[in-house]
Amino acid sequence: MPEINWSDFEKVDLRVGTVVQVESFPEARQPAYIVHVDFGPEIGVLKSSAQITDRYAKSDLKGKQVVAVVNFPPKQIGPIMSECLITGFQSENGEVVLAVPDETVPNGARLA
């Protein structure tokens, strides 16, 4: 992997937001949800396609804080426009485990 400098890292806007709505996404090629995340008054609510159905039920996600990249350009994924990228790590069996703060922080808080 190529080395980056600090100014490269500063370009990535990683923020915390709270999941406010989760919808089924039957049109997705891989099992996924449409996740609406509230990033506070500065950014608002953004939606994302998230392939996290193996590990998370829709009811488990509502109210959960997640970390997402909020400054990628929107990306068309099937019939929806994904506006942010929810982050996570792959487990040993390939399931995505969400990257989350271990305590509640204000929506819109930037990774420090």
QUIMOBEL-V561547 format. One record per residue. N is the residue number from 1. PHI is phi in degrees with one decimal (* if undefined). D_FIRST is the distance of its C-alpha to the first C-alpha in whole Angstrom. Layout:
n = <N N>
phi = <PHI PHI>
d_first = <D_FIRST D_FIRST>
This chain:
n = <1 2 3 4 5 6 7 8 9 10 11 12 13 14 15 16 17 18 19 20 21 22 23 24 25 26 27 28 29 30 31 32 33 34 35 36 37 38 39 40 41 42 43 44 45 46 47 48 49 50 51 52 53 54 55 56 57 58 59 60 61 62 63 64 65 66 67 68 69 70 71 72 73 74 75 76 77 78 79 80 81 82 83 84 85 86 87 88 89 90 91 92 93 94 95 96 97 98 99 100 101 102 103 104 105 106 107 108 109 110 111 112>
phi = <* -69.4 -73.6 -117.4 -105.5 -58.0 -65.0 -64.8 -62.4 -64.5 -73.7 -86.4 -98.0 -96.7 -129.0 -95.7 -145.8 -107.4 -66.8 -109.9 -157.2 -133.8 -119.9 -66.1 -133.9 -64.9 -79.5 -65.7 -66.4 -106.8 -52.7 -155.6 -113.7 -98.3 -113.5 -102.3 -122.9 -90.3 -101.9 85.3 -65.5 -69.5 -108.1 88.4 -95.2 -119.5 -115.4 -145.9 -89.4 -128.7 -87.8 -127.9 -70.0 -66.7 -108.2 -127.0 -84.1 -53.7 -66.2 -74.4 -86.3 -62.3 90.5 -81.3 -87.4 -131.2 -108.3 -142.3 -84.3 -108.7 -118.4 -76.4 -67.0 -55.5 -128.9 -73.4 -125.7 59.1 -83.7 -115.1 -102.0 -80.7 -108.4 -153.7 -118.8 -73.7 -96.4 -169.8 -126.1 -82.1 -77.4 -58.6 -95.9 92.1 -74.5 -85.8 -104.8 -63.3 -85.5 -135.7 -70.7 -87.6 -138.8 -68.4 -129.1 -63.2 -57.5 94.7 -59.0 -91.6 -56.6 -103.2>
d_first = <0 4 7 9 13 16 17 14 14 18 18 17 20 20 24 26 29 31 32 35 35 34 35 35 33 35 34 30 29 27 29 28 30 31 30 32 30 32 30 33 36 33 31 33 33 30 29 26 26 25 24 26 29 29 28 30 34 35 37 34 32 35 35 32 29 26 23 21 20 23 22 20 23 25 24 27 27 30 33 31 29 26 26 23 21 22 19 19 17 18 21 21 23 21 23 21 22 23 21 24 26 28 31 32 31 33 31 29 28 25 22 23>
